[in-house]
């Protein structure tokens, strides 16, 4: 026979798991030092300049 589960508890467990995933994403996004943020911005700007330099003029 199938295992009987309590739907209320299953919903709560799913909500906890979703919150844990969101917390992990926030730690990656917001848990960086100022130097790391500045370095990433500089790399992004350099990549954009590199791409813009290779575009054709219309």
matplotlib code that plots the C-alpha trace (Angstrom):
import matplotlib.pyplot as plt

x = [0.0, 1.0, 2.4, 0.0, 1.3, -0.1, -0.6, -0.2, 3.2, 4.2, 3.3, 5.4, 8.4, 8.2, 8.0, 11.1, 13.0, 12.1, 13.2, 16.5, 17.1, 16.3, 18.6, 21.4, 20.9, 20.9, 24.1, 25.7, 24.3, 24.6, 27.3, 30.2, 32.7, 32.9, 36.2, 34.5, 31.6, 33.9, 36.0, 32.9, 31.6, 35.0, 35.1, 31.6, 32.4, 35.5, 33.5, 30.9, 33.6, 35.2, 31.9, 31.0, 34.4, 33.7, 30.2, 29.7, 28.6, 25.3]
y = [0.0, 3.6, 5.6, 8.0, 11.6, 14.7, 17.3, 20.2, 18.9, 18.3, 21.9, 23.2, 21.0, 22.3, 25.9, 25.4, 23.8, 26.8, 29.3, 27.4, 27.6, 31.4, 31.9, 30.2, 32.4, 35.5, 34.5, 34.3, 37.6, 39.7, 38.0, 39.5, 42.1, 45.5, 44.6, 41.5, 43.6, 46.3, 43.6, 42.0, 45.4, 46.1, 42.7, 43.2, 46.7, 45.4, 42.6, 45.1, 47.4, 44.4, 43.4, 47.0, 47.3, 44.3, 45.5, 46.6, 50.2, 50.4]
z = [0.0, -0.4, 2.4, 4.0, 4.2, 5.9, 3.2, 5.6, 6.7, 3.1, 2.2, 5.1, 4.2, 0.6, 1.8, 4.0, 1.1, -1.2, 1.5, 1.8, -1.9, -1.9, 1.0, -0.8, -3.9, -1.7, 0.0, -3.4, -4.6, -1.5, 0.5, -1.3, -0.2, -1.8, -3.6, -5.1, -6.3, -7.9, -9.6, -11.1, -12.3, -13.9, -15.6, -16.9, -18.2, -20.0, -21.6, -22.9, -24.3, -26.0, -27.6, -28.6, -30.3, -32.5, -33.7, -37.2, -37.9, -39.8]

ax = plt.figure().add_subplot(projection="3d")
ax.plot(x, y, z, "-o")
ax.set_aspect("equal")
plt.show()
